[in-house]
């Protein structure tokens, strides 16, 4: 066991010093939420588990303590990140800020890796990024031992900590090996961070990473800038195109967005369809070769107006701040996955949308995947419970945000003065309350039909056949089995197929009807069927139609949520963006790493004429002021007159 490198008191670690770093390095004037408390605790050598939503500033919670501890002579911070592909941009962003950062991963040659190791042993690095599979190798652990012996090991930051949990939505076995950090380097403070973890996952993180004595910091999970919309799946591709074209396409092009699909084949089809309709779109899935995936990811990060169509293989750790929408063509496995994926929209705090199409087949597919998985029954029961929570969110007729936050144990508190009947005022159910109808009688018809068909034929049948019987359709299959003679034949002629399919979807979602995946997705009654058949449980559904909420393009002349710019300011902003794009290309980094859109917007609006005035703008730290200040002033001056 090495020496304890934690600290209880040091001038470079107090609140004033941390705030000075925030301003000097990152160019921000104040902390957000619990950031100050987290940084103070970690800087002083305490362990922490941090739950903070995407876009909430998690990275600062270890970056500022890392810089502070390095300046106090306490050594290097080792950041464990699961995404090799993104380390380059993360390190590049820190270097742009004047912070000494490096990475160790498989993209480096032997000579390059050796050079990084030598710099570590000389204390010449502030933050080192490495993947968990490298951190747990004997060679790397030996390197850490050498650093510890020299007093050069200052902090461990474990990003995407939910990956350690089997209950998380993105379990990665290599994370389990990180328990070695506590066992061999107990005196080195550790901070584990994640944007998504329910109580079960939190407990698993604490146990697996041995963080029993760590302080827990839980930020609000609310992302008020994201509008949640869930529509009934009818023609999903047409619905997706309508959504993007009406709400995320303007005269100056389309917004950046992510579209998630369940299968690789579907990813390719949707990407091709978007391109055919004039959108800039690329596919991304695990079946593509690594170089193509990397190329597509780089283009998404570096180009404006790009839509990435992907499986869930894409997205973790994506820092692109101006993603204006995330769309799900298929339902995820659970609320954690949904929240994590939708959270990639609007990281800049400006208005963004989370859109999902959801249908009966989604329910059937997700239940089948759980039933057919090799996991034990106890694990399957937990996965079913998580799926049920997402189904409840999808079927809800009340506020989506209230339900989403409640899942994470948080009560939604409307802003002061807000209409309490609207609740969040920024989800489809609040903005356009759905019309509902009593579907109990229709539900009983469907349940009775499933029962009578099985009694008559001694076998189970699927959705399409059940709907044909209820609606009185004399198909070849109906006639073949003599089901036209059943008393339930045609009892639902007063309902449309869409209505009955909607009822059937909720019955499957609430497990009032079971789906036998082993018998070609046929239907059967469950214990939950009885209450509906007896009339003791009512079924209330939304009417089956897509509602208009906001049919104007959501991409006005300037970014939504920022002060409007006149023509001169707009020209100044475009010139600044063109300058930024050239600098980003030169440095091989995404444009937002140079300056965020909000920073450029403020420059265009205020038109600073001196370095002192420029320094007052949020997002401009000392290093960027020195590196780019004069160039920015030159661009502004060139657009000072009409």
C-alpha positions in Angstrom: 0.0 0.0 0.0 1.4 3.4 -1.0 1.4 6.6 0.9 -1.8 8.6 1.4 -1.8 11.3 -1.2 -5.1 12.9 0.0 -5.0 16.4 1.6 -7.1 18.1 4.2 -6.0 21.7 3.7 -4.0 23.5 1.0 -4.4 27.1 -0.3 -4.5 25.8 -3.9 -7.5 23.5 -3.0 -9.8 26.0 -1.3 -13.1 27.3 -2.8 -11.5 30.6 -3.9 -8.7 28.8 -5.7 -11.1 26.5 -7.5 -13.3 29.4 -8.6 -10.2 31.1 -9.9 -9.4 28.0 -12.0 -12.9 28.0 -13.4 -12.5 31.6 -14.6 -8.8 31.4 -15.7 -8.8 28.0 -17.5 -12.4 27.5 -18.7 -13.6 31.1 -18.9 -16.8 30.7 -16.8 -17.8 33.0 -14.0 -19.8 30.7 -11.8 -20.3 27.0 -10.9 -23.5 25.2 -11.8 -25.6 23.2 -9.3 -23.5 21.1 -6.9 -20.2 21.5 -8.9 -18.5 23.7 -6.3 -19.3 21.1 -3.5 -18.2 18.2 -5.6 -14.9 19.9 -6.6 -14.2 20.9 -3.1 -14.7 17.4 -1.7 -12.7 15.7 -4.4 -9.9 18.3 -4.3 -9.5 17.8 -0.6 -9.0 14.1 -1.2 -12.5 12.7 -0.7 -14.1 9.8 -2.7 -17.3 10.7 -4.5 -20.0 9.2 -6.7 -21.5 11.9 -8.9 -24.8 11.5 -10.7 -25.3 14.5 -13.0 -27.3 14.7 -16.3 -25.6 14.9 -19.6 -24.7 18.5 -20.3 -24.6 19.3 -16.6 -20.9 19.8 -16.5 -19.6 16.4 -15.1 -16.2 16.7 -16.7 -15.4 19.9 -14.8 -16.0 17.9 -11.6 -12.8 16.0 -12.1 -10.9 18.3 -14.4 -10.7 21.3 -12.0 -9.7 19.1 -9.0 -7.1 17.5 -11.2 -5.6 20.8 -12.1 -5.8 22.1 -8.5 -4.1 18.9 -7.1 -1.4 19.0 -9.8 -0.6 22.7 -9.0 -0.5 21.7 -5.3 2.2 19.1 -6.1 -0.2 16.1 -5.6 0.3 14.4 -9.0 -1.5 13.3 -12.1 -5.2 12.5 -12.5 -5.9 9.3 -14.3 -9.3 9.4 -16.2 -10.8 6.0 -17.0 -13.0 6.3 -20.1 -14.5 3.5 -22.1 -14.3 5.2 -25.5 -10.9 5.1 -27.2 -12.4 6.9 -30.2 -13.2 10.0 -28.2 -10.1 10.4 -26.2 -8.3 12.4 -28.9 -10.9 15.1 -28.8 -11.1 15.1 -25.0 -7.3 15.5 -24.8 -7.3 18.1 -27.6 -10.0 20.2 -25.9 -7.9 20.3 -22.7 -4.8 21.2 -24.6 -6.7 24.1 -26.2 -7.3 25.3 -22.7 -3.6 25.2 -21.8 -3.9 22.0 -19.7 -1.3 19.3 -20.1 -3.3 16.2 -21.1 -2.4 12.9 -22.8 -3.8 9.5 -23.6 -2.7 6.0 -23.6 -4.5 3.7 -25.9 -4.1 1.2 -28.8 -3.9 4.0 -31.4 -0.4 5.0 -30.1 2.8 3.4 -31.4 5.2 1.7 -28.9 7.5 4.7 -29.1 4.6 7.2 -28.5 3.3 5.2 -25.5 6.7 5.0 -24.0 7.1 8.8 -24.4 3.8 9.3 -22.5 4.9 7.0 -19.7 8.1 8.9 -19.3 6.2 12.2 -19.0 4.0 10.6 -16.4 7.0 9.6 -14.3 8.4 13.1 -14.6 5.1 14.7 -13.4 4.7 16.5 -16.7 1.0 15.6 -17.3 -2.1 16.9 -15.5 -4.7 14.5 -16.8 -4.1 11.1 -18.5 -6.9 9.3 -20.3 -6.9 5.5 -20.5 -9.4 2.8 -21.2 -10.4 0.4 -18.4 -8.9 -2.7 -20.2 -5.5 -0.9 -20.2 -5.7 0.4 -16.7 -6.1 -3.1 -15.3 -3.0 -4.6 -17.1 0.0 -5.6 -15.1 2.2 -3.1 -17.1 -0.1 -0.2 -16.4 -0.5 -1.1 -12.7 3.2 -1.2 -12.3 3.4 2.2 -13.9 0.9 3.5 -11.3 2.9 1.9 -8.5 6.0 3.9 -9.7 4.0 7.1 -9.9 2.6 6.5 -6.4 6.1 5.9 -5.0 7.2 9.2 -6.4 4.2 11.1 -5.1 2.9 11.6 -8.6 -0.5 9.8 -8.5 -3.1 12.4 -7.5 -6.6 11.3 -8.5 -8.7 8.6 -10.3 -11.7 9.7 -12.2 -14.0 6.8 -13.4 -16.2 8.2 -16.2 -19.4 6.4 -17.3 -19.4 4.5 -14.0 -22.8 2.8 -14.8 -20.8 0.5 -17.1 -19.7 -1.4 -14.0 -23.3 -2.5 -13.2 -25.1 -5.5 -14.6 -28.3 -3.5 -14.0 -27.0 -0.5 -16.1 -28.0 0.0 -19.7 -24.4 -0.4 -21.0 -22.7 -3.0 -18.9 -19.0 -3.6 -19.7 -17.2 -6.5 -17.9 -13.8 -4.7 -18.0 -15.1 -2.1 -15.6 -15.4 -4.8 -12.9 -11.6 -5.0 -12.8 -11.4 -1.4 -11.6 -11.9 -2.5 -8.0 -8.1 -2.9 -8.1 -7.7 0.8 -7.8 -9.1 0.7 -4.2 -7.3 -2.4 -3.3 -3.8 -1.2 -4.4 -4.1 2.6 -4.2 -6.5 3.1 -1.3 -5.0 6.5 -0.4 -5.7 8.0 -3.9 -9.1 9.7 -4.1 -11.6 8.4 -6.6 -14.5 10.1 -8.2 -17.0 8.0 -10.2 -19.3 9.8 -12.5 -22.4 8.9 -14.5 -25.4 10.6 -16.1 -27.8 7.7 -15.5 -28.4 5.4 -12.6 -31.5 4.3 -10.8 -31.2 3.2 -7.1 -30.4 -0.4 -8.1 -27.6 0.7 -10.4 -26.2 3.1 -7.8 -26.0 0.4 -5.2 -24.2 -1.9 -7.7 -21.7 0.9 -8.6 -20.9 1.4 -4.9 -20.5 -2.3 -4.3 -18.5 -3.1 -7.4 -16.1 -0.1 -7.1 -15.9 -0.3 -3.3 -17.2 3.2 -2.8 -19.1 2.5 0.4 -17.4 5.5 2.1 -17.7 7.8 -0.9 -19.9 10.9 -0.7 -22.9 10.7 -3.0 -23.8 13.8 -5.1 -27.1 13.6 -7.0 -28.0 16.5 -9.3 -31.5 17.0 -10.6 -32.1 14.7 -13.6 -34.3 17.3 -15.2 -33.3 18.6 -18.6 -35.9 21.4 -19.0 -34.6 22.4 -22.5 -35.5 19.0 -23.9 -39.1 18.6 -25.3 -40.2 14.9 -25.0 -42.6 13.6 -27.7 -43.7 10.0 -28.2 -46.0 9.2 -31.2 -47.8 6.0 -32.1 -45.8 4.2 -34.8 -47.7 4.0 -38.1 -45.3 4.8 -40.9 -42.2 5.5 -38.9 -39.9 6.6 -41.7 -42.6 9.0 -43.0 -43.2 10.2 -39.4 -39.5 10.8 -38.9 -39.0 12.7 -42.1 -42.0 14.9 -41.2 -40.6 15.6 -37.8 -37.2 16.6 -39.1 -38.4 18.6 -42.1 -41.1 20.5 -40.2 -39.2 21.2 -37.0 -35.5 20.9 -37.7 -35.0 22.2 -41.2 -34.8 25.9 -41.9 -33.7 28.2 -44.8 -30.0 27.9 -43.8 -30.0 24.1 -43.5 -30.9 21.3 -41.1 -30.0 20.8 -37.5 -27.6 18.2 -36.2 -29.4 15.2 -34.8 -29.1 11.5 -33.9 -31.6 8.8 -35.0 -31.5 5.5 -33.1 -32.6 2.3 -34.7 -32.7 -1.2 -33.3 -31.0 -3.1 -36.1 -28.0 -2.5 -38.4 -30.1 -3.1 -41.5 -32.6 -0.5 -40.3 -29.8 2.0 -39.7 -28.6 1.6 -43.3 -32.2 1.9 -44.7 -33.0 5.0 -42.7 -29.7 6.8 -43.5 -30.2 6.2 -47.2 -33.8 7.4 -47.0 -32.7 10.6 -45.3 -30.0 11.3 -47.9 -32.6 10.7 -50.7 -34.7 13.4 -49.1 -31.9 15.9 -49.1 -30.5 15.5 -45.6 -26.9 15.1 -44.7 -27.0 11.7 -43.0 -24.5 8.9 -42.2 -25.0 5.4 -40.8 -23.1 4.0 -37.7 -23.2 0.5 -36.3 -20.9 -2.2 -35.0 -21.1 -4.1 -38.3 -19.1 -1.5 -40.1 -15.3 -1.6 -40.1 -13.6 0.5 -37.5 -12.1 3.1 -39.8 -15.5 3.8 -41.5 -17.1 4.2 -38.1 -14.4 6.6 -37.0 -14.7 8.6 -40.2 -18.4 8.9 -39.8 -18.1 9.9 -36.1 -15.5 12.5 -37.0 -17.7 14.0 -39.6 -20.7 14.2 -37.2 -18.5 15.9 -34.6 -16.9 18.4 -37.0 -19.7 19.2 -39.5 -22.8 21.2 -39.0 -26.3 19.9 -39.9 -25.2 16.2 -39.8 -27.7 13.5 -38.8 -26.2 10.3 -37.5 -28.4 7.2 -37.9 -27.1 4.6 -35.5 -27.6 1.7 -33.2 -26.8 2.2 -29.5 -23.2 1.4 -30.4 -23.0 5.2 -31.0 -23.2 7.9 -28.5 -21.6 7.4 -25.1 -19.3 10.3 -24.3 -20.4 12.3 -27.4 -19.7 15.9 -26.4 -21.2 17.6 -29.4 -23.2 20.4 -27.7 -25.4 21.5 -30.6 -27.4 18.3 -31.2 -30.8 19.7 -31.6 -32.8 16.4 -31.7 -32.5 12.7 -30.8 -35.1 10.4 -32.5 -35.8 6.8 -31.6 -37.3 4.8 -34.5 -37.6 1.8 -32.0 -38.1 1.7 -28.3 -35.0 1.3 -26.1 -34.8 -1.5 -23.4 -35.4 0.7 -20.4 -35.7 4.3 -19.1 -32.0 4.5 -18.3 -31.1 3.9 -22.0 -33.9 6.3 -23.1 -32.7 9.0 -20.8 -29.0 8.5 -21.6 -29.7 8.6 -25.4 -32.1 11.5 -25.4 -29.7 13.4 -23.1 -27.3 13.7 -26.0 -29.6 16.5 -27.3 -29.2 20.1 -26.2 -26.0 19.8 -24.2 -25.5 23.5 -24.7 -28.7 24.2 -22.7 -30.6 25.5 -25.8 -34.0 24.0 -26.9 -33.8 20.5 -28.2 -36.2 17.6 -28.9 -36.5 14.0 -28.0 -38.8 12.2 -30.4 -39.8 8.5 -30.4 -42.2 6.4 -32.4 -43.6 3.4 -30.5 -45.8 0.5 -31.5 -47.1 -2.9 -30.6 -44.1 -4.7 -32.2 -41.7 -2.7 -30.0 -43.4 -4.2 -26.9 -43.3 -7.7 -28.4 -39.7 -7.4 -29.4 -38.4 -6.1 -26.1 -40.3 -8.7 -24.1 -39.0 -11.5 -26.4 -35.4 -10.3 -26.0 -35.7 -10.5 -22.2 -37.4 -13.9 -22.3 -34.9 -15.4 -24.7 -31.8 -14.0 -23.0 -29.5 -16.5 -21.2 -29.7 -14.5 -17.9 -31.2 -16.0 -14.8 -34.8 -15.6 -13.8 -34.1 -13.0 -11.1 -32.2 -10.9 -13.6 -35.0 -11.2 -16.1 -37.5 -10.0 -13.6 -35.6 -6.9 -12.9 -35.2 -6.2 -16.7 -39.0 -6.7 -17.1 -39.6 -4.2 -14.4 -37.3 -1.7 -16.1 -39.1 -2.3 -19.4 -42.5 -1.8 -17.7 -41.4 1.6 -16.5 -40.5 2.7 -20.0 -43.8 1.2 -21.3 -45.7 3.3 -18.7 -43.9 6.4 -19.9 -44.8 5.6 -23.5 -48.4 5.0 -22.8 -48.8 7.9 -20.4 -51.5 10.5 -20.9 -50.1 12.8 -18.2 -46.8 14.7 -18.1 -43.8 12.7 -19.5 -41.3 14.7 -17.5 -43.0 14.0 -14.2 -42.9 10.3 -14.9 -39.3 10.3 -16.1 -38.0 12.1 -13.1 -40.1 10.0 -10.7 -38.3 6.9 -12.0 -35.1 8.4 -10.7 -36.6 9.2 -7.4 -37.1 12.9 -8.1 -40.3 15.0 -7.8 -40.8 17.6 -10.5 -41.2 21.1 -9.2 -42.7 23.5 -11.8 -41.1 27.0 -12.1 -42.6 29.6 -9.8 -45.6 31.2 -11.4 -46.1 28.3 -14.0 -49.5 27.0 -14.7 -49.8 23.9 -12.4 -52.2 22.2 -14.8 -49.5 22.3 -17.5 -46.8 20.6 -15.3 -43.6 20.8 -17.3 -45.1 22.7 -20.3 -42.5 21.1 -22.6 -43.7 17.6 -23.4 -46.3 16.5 -25.9 -48.9 15.6 -23.2 -48.5 19.0 -21.6 -48.4 21.1 -24.7 -51.3 19.3 -26.4 -53.2 17.2 -23.8 -54.4 14.0 -25.5 -58.0 13.1 -25.9 -58.7 9.8 -24.1 -61.5 7.2 -24.3 -62.7 4.3 -22.2 -61.3 1.3 -24.0 -62.4 -1.2 -21.4 -65.1 -2.8 -23.6 -62.8 -3.1 -26.5 -60.2 -4.7 -24.2 -62.7 -7.2 -23.0 -63.6 -8.1 -26.6 -59.9 -8.8 -27.4 -59.3 -10.8 -24.3 -62.5 -12.9 -24.8 -61.4 -13.6 -28.4 -58.0 -14.8 -27.3 -59.7 -17.1 -24.8 -62.4 -18.4 -27.1 -60.1 -19.0 -30.0 -57.8 -21.1 -27.9 -60.7 -23.0 -26.4 -62.1 -23.7 -29.9 -58.9 -24.7 -31.6 -56.7 -25.9 -28.8 -53.9 -23.6 -30.0 -52.8 -20.0 -29.8 -52.9 -17.4 -32.5 -51.1 -14.1 -33.2 -52.1 -10.4 -33.3 -53.2 -10.2 -37.0 -55.5 -13.2 -36.7 -57.0 -12.0 -33.5 -57.8 -8.6 -35.0 -59.3 -10.2 -38.1 -61.7 -12.2 -35.9 -62.7 -9.2 -33.8 -63.3 -7.1 -36.8 -65.2 -9.8 -38.7 -62.8 -10.3 -41.6 -63.4 -13.6 -43.4 -59.7 -14.3 -44.3 -58.6 -17.6 -45.6 -57.0 -18.4 -42.2 -60.2 -17.4 -40.3 -62.3 -19.7 -42.5 -59.8 -22.5 -42.4 -60.1 -22.7 -38.6 -63.8 -22.1 -38.5 -63.4 -19.0 -36.4 -66.1 -17.1 -38.3 -68.6 -19.2 -36.3 -67.3 -18.0 -32.9 -69.5 -15.7 -30.9 -66.7 -13.1 -30.8 -66.5 -12.9 -34.6 -67.2 -9.3 -35.7 -67.9 -8.0 -32.2 -65.5 -5.2 -32.7 -66.7 -3.9 -36.1 -67.5 -0.5 -34.4 -63.8 0.1 -33.8 -61.1 0.9 -36.3 -58.1 -1.4 -36.7 -55.9 1.4 -35.4 -58.0 1.6 -32.2 -58.0 -2.1 -31.6 -54.3 -2.3 -32.3 -53.7 0.5 -29.8 -55.8 -1.4 -27.2 -53.9 -4.6 -27.8 -50.6 -2.7 -27.5 -51.5 -1.5 -24.0 -52.8 -5.0 -23.0 -49.4 -6.4 -24.0 -47.6 -3.5 -22.3 -49.4 -4.1 -19.0 -49.0 -7.9 -19.4 -52.8 -8.4 -19.5 -52.0 -10.4 -22.6 -48.9 -12.5 -22.9 -46.9 -13.0 -26.1 -45.3 -16.5 -26.6 -42.0 -15.8 -28.4 -41.4 -19.6 -28.7 -44.6 -20.1 -30.6 -44.4 -17.4 -33.3 -45.5 -14.5 -31.1 -48.9 -16.0 -30.4 -51.1 -14.5 -27.7 -52.3 -16.0 -24.4 -54.2 -14.7 -21.3 -52.4 -13.9 -18.0 -53.3 -13.5 -14.4 -53.7 -9.7 -15.2 -56.4 -10.5 -17.7 -59.0 -11.4 -15.1 -59.6 -7.9 -13.6 -60.4 -6.5 -17.1 -62.6 -9.4 -18.0 -64.5 -9.1 -14.7 -64.9 -5.3 -15.3 -63.0 -4.4 -12.1 -60.2 -2.7 -14.0 -60.8 0.1 -16.5 -58.6 0.7 -19.5 -58.2 4.3 -20.6 -56.3 5.1 -23.8 -55.3 8.2 -25.8 -57.1 8.5 -29.2 -55.0 7.0 -32.0 -53.9 10.1 -34.0 -50.7 12.2 -34.2 -51.2 15.6 -32.7 -49.8 18.9 -34.0 -47.7 20.7 -31.4 -45.3 22.9 -33.2 -45.4 22.9 -37.0 -43.1 25.9 -37.5 -39.4 25.2 -38.3 -37.6 25.2 -34.9 -34.5 26.5 -36.5 -34.9 30.3 -36.7 -32.3 32.7 -38.0 -30.4 32.5 -34.7 -30.0 29.7 -32.2 -33.2 29.2 -30.2 -33.0 30.4 -26.6 -30.4 33.1 -27.4 -31.0 36.9 -27.9 -32.0 37.7 -31.5 -29.3 39.2 -33.7 -29.8 41.9 -36.3 -28.4 41.6 -39.8 -25.0 43.1 -38.9 -24.7 40.8 -35.9 -25.7 37.8 -38.1 -23.0 38.6 -40.6 -20.5 38.9 -37.8 -21.6 35.5 -36.4 -21.2 33.8 -39.8 -17.8 35.3 -40.2 -16.8 34.1 -36.7 -18.1 30.6 -37.5 -16.1 30.5 -40.8 -12.9 31.6 -38.9 -13.6 28.9 -36.2 -14.1 26.2 -38.8 -10.7 27.0 -40.4 -9.0 26.9 -37.0 -10.7 23.6 -36.1 -9.6 22.1 -39.4 -6.0 23.2 -38.7 -6.0 21.6 -35.3 -8.0 18.5 -36.4 -10.7 19.2 -33.7 -14.4 19.7 -33.7 -15.3 23.4 -34.0 -17.0 23.5 -30.6 -13.7 22.7 -29.0 -12.4 26.0 -30.2 -15.4 28.0 -29.0 -19.0 27.0 -28.3 -21.8 28.5 -30.4 -23.1 30.5 -27.4 -19.6 32.1 -27.0 -19.5 33.1 -30.7 -23.1 34.4 -30.4 -22.1 36.6 -27.4 -19.1 37.9 -29.3 -21.3 38.7 -32.4 -23.8 40.5 -30.2 -21.4 42.5 -28.0 -18.8 43.2 -30.7 -15.9 43.6 -28.2 -13.1 45.9 -29.3 -10.4 45.0 -26.8 -8.9 42.0 -25.1 -10.3 43.2 -21.8 -13.8 43.3 -23.2 -13.4 39.9 -24.9 -12.2 38.3 -21.6 -15.5 39.2 -20.0 -17.4 36.8 -22.3 -18.3 33.4 -21.0 -16.2 30.6 -22.3 -13.0 32.5 -23.0 -10.2 31.5 -20.6 -6.7 32.9 -20.4 -5.1 30.4 -22.9 -7.8 30.9 -25.5 -7.6 34.7 -25.0 -3.9 34.6 -25.7 -4.2 32.1 -28.6 -7.2 33.6 -30.4 -8.0 37.0 -28.9 -6.4 39.2 -31.6 -7.8 37.1 -34.4 -11.3 37.3 -33.0 -11.0 41.1 -32.6 -9.8 41.2 -36.2 -12.9 39.3 -37.4 -15.2 41.5 -35.3 -13.6 44.7 -36.5 -14.0 43.6 -40.2 -17.7 43.5 -39.6 -18.1 46.6 -37.5 -19.9 48.6 -40.3 -22.8 47.6 -42.5 
